[in-house]
Amino acid sequence: MELAVNEVVVSMNGIRIVNEISLYVGRGKFVGLIGPNGCCKSTLLKTIYKVIKPQRGAVFLDGIDVCKSSPKTVSKKDGRSRTI
């Protein structure tokens, strides 16, 4: 599967805590997020798997916009199709 995070912005209680983050993870690649406590690693991950909705930006899994798609549509991705 390919994961693309494009200029994601997340705010909580009126405070911007994730500011225009972009990343790309290609098919068959692994990524680790490292950083000090409180630098929003978990917030970014929660945005990727749709627990937190971004105020701006998009998250794509094999070309499917995760934020605009139903959980059922996203869960059907098996990593073998290629739509990006």
C-alpha positions as CSV (number, residue, x, y, z in Angstrom):
1,M,0.0,0.0,0.0
2,E,1.0,3.6,-0.5
3,L,0.2,6.3,2.1
4,A,0.2,10.0,1.3
5,V,-0.4,12.7,3.8
6,N,-0.8,16.1,2.2
7,E,-0.4,19.3,4.2
8,V,-2.5,18.1,7.1
9,V,-3.5,20.7,9.7
10,V,-5.1,19.7,13.0
11,S,-6.3,22.1,15.7
12,M,-7.6,21.4,19.2
13,N,-9.4,23.9,21.3
14,G,-8.5,26.6,18.8
15,I,-4.8,25.8,18.9
16,R,-3.0,24.5,15.8
17,I,-1.0,21.5,16.9
18,V,-0.2,19.9,13.6
19,N,0.9,22.4,11.0
20,E,0.9,21.4,7.3
21,I,2.5,18.0,7.7
22,S,3.1,16.0,4.5
23,L,4.6,12.6,4.1
24,Y,4.7,9.7,1.7
25,V,5.3,6.0,2.4
26,G,5.8,4.0,-0.7
27,R,4.6,0.4,-1.4
28,G,6.5,-2.1,0.8
29,K,8.2,0.6,2.9
30,F,8.2,1.1,6.6
31,V,8.3,4.4,8.6
32,G,8.8,5.2,12.2
33,L,7.8,8.4,13.9
34,I,10.2,9.6,16.6
35,G,10.3,12.7,18.7
36,P,9.9,14.0,22.2
37,N,6.7,13.6,24.3
38,G,4.1,16.1,23.2
39,C,5.3,16.7,19.7
40,C,2.0,15.3,18.2
41,K,3.2,11.9,16.9
42,S,0.0,10.3,18.2
43,T,-2.2,13.1,16.9
44,L,-0.8,12.6,13.4
45,L,-1.4,8.9,13.6
46,K,-4.9,9.4,14.8
47,T,-5.5,11.7,11.9
48,I,-4.2,9.1,9.5
49,Y,-6.5,6.4,10.8
50,K,-9.5,8.8,11.0
51,V,-10.0,9.2,14.7
52,I,-9.3,12.9,14.4
53,K,-10.5,14.9,11.4
54,P,-8.0,17.4,10.0
55,Q,-9.1,21.0,9.5
56,R,-7.1,21.0,6.2
57,G,-5.2,18.6,4.0
58,A,-5.9,15.0,3.0
59,V,-4.8,11.5,3.8
60,F,-4.7,9.0,0.9
61,L,-4.3,5.2,1.1
62,D,-3.7,3.8,-2.4
63,G,-5.4,6.8,-3.9
64,I,-8.5,6.7,-1.7
65,D,-9.2,9.8,0.4
66,V,-9.4,8.3,3.9
67,C,-11.1,11.3,5.4
68,K,-13.9,11.3,2.8
69,S,-14.4,7.6,2.4
70,S,-16.4,5.2,4.6
71,P,-14.5,2.9,6.9
72,K,-15.8,-0.1,4.9
73,T,-14.3,1.3,1.7
74,V,-10.9,1.9,3.3
75,S,-10.9,-1.5,5.1
76,K,-11.3,-3.3,1.7
77,K,-7.9,-2.1,0.6
78,D,-5.7,-5.2,0.6
79,G,-2.4,-3.6,-0.6
80,R,-2.3,-5.3,-4.0
81,S,-4.3,-2.9,-6.1
82,R,-2.6,0.1,-7.6
83,T,-4.7,3.3,-8.0
84,I,-2.3,6.2,-7.3
